[in-house]
Amino acid sequence: MDTLRIPYPPEVALALQQEPQEFEPEARLLLAVKLYETGRLTTGLAARLAGLPRSAFISLLGRYRLSPFGESPHELEADLEHARRACDRQ
C-alpha cells in the first residue's frame, strides 16, 4: 500500500482541539468523503482510503449529507414522494 504524508503545523490540531492521533484519522476520512462526493472514488475505494469497512463508510456519509446512491437527499425525498403518490392512485 502507498503512503501519503501531509505535514501540518501543530496549531491545526490545537485549533481543532484534537490530539494528532484523533486528527489524522479524521483528516483521512474527510479526504475520502470529499473524493467520494466529487465522484472520483466509489464507496468501496473511499472506505479503504478512510481505513473503514464499506458499511461503516456508507453509514458515515449521512453525517456529511451525502447519499451512497449518488443522489442528494432532496432527490431521494422527491423520489419517495413520487412513489407514495403512485401507490395512493392504485
N, C-alpha and C positions, 0 to 999 in steps of 0.2 A: 504494500500500500504506500502511496506517496504521502509526503508530509508537507503541510503548508505552515510556515512560521510567519506570524504577523507581529512585529514588535509594536508595543503600545506603551505610552507613558503610564507610570503607576497612578497618575492622577485620574485616569479613566475609571479604574476600579474604585478609587476613592469617591469619585463623583457619583458613581452608581451605588455606593455603599455596599460593595461586594469585595470579597477576597478573590484573588486570582483564580483559585480552584472553583469558585462559583461563576465568575465572569467568563472564563474561557469556554466552558460547555455551552453557556447561553449564547455567546458570540457565534459559536459553531452552528447552533440551532438556528439563529437568526439568518446566517448566511444560507443555510439550506432552505429555510422558508422563503427567502427572497428569490432564490434561484428557481424554486418551485412556482412561486407567484408569477414570475416573468415567463414561465413556460419553458425554461431552459433545462429543467430536470423533472423527471417523473417522481411520483411519491416514493417509489422504491429507492431510487438513487438519492433523493433528498434525505430519506430516512437513514441511509447508510452514511451519508456525509455528516448528519447530525449525531450519528452513533446510537441510533434508536431502532427498535423494531418498527416495521412499516405500520403496524396497527397503532402503536403509540404516536408515531408522527402524524398519522391521519387524525387521531383524536386531538392532537395539539393544534391542528390547523384552525379549528373553531376559535381558539384564543386570538388568532390573528385575522379573524373574519374572512377566512378562505375556505373554499369548498374542495374536497378531494375529487369532486366530479368535474372540475374545470368550469363551473358556473358560479356566479356570485350568489350570495344568499337571497338577494332580490329576485334573481331569475328563478331560483328554486321555489321561492314563495309564489311567484306568478304561475309556475307550472303546477304547483299544488292546488292553487285556486282554480285553475282551468280544469284540473282533474275532478275537483269537487263539483263544479258546475255541470260537467259532463255526467257525473253519477246522479245528480239531482234531476236531470232531464229524463232519466230512464224510468 
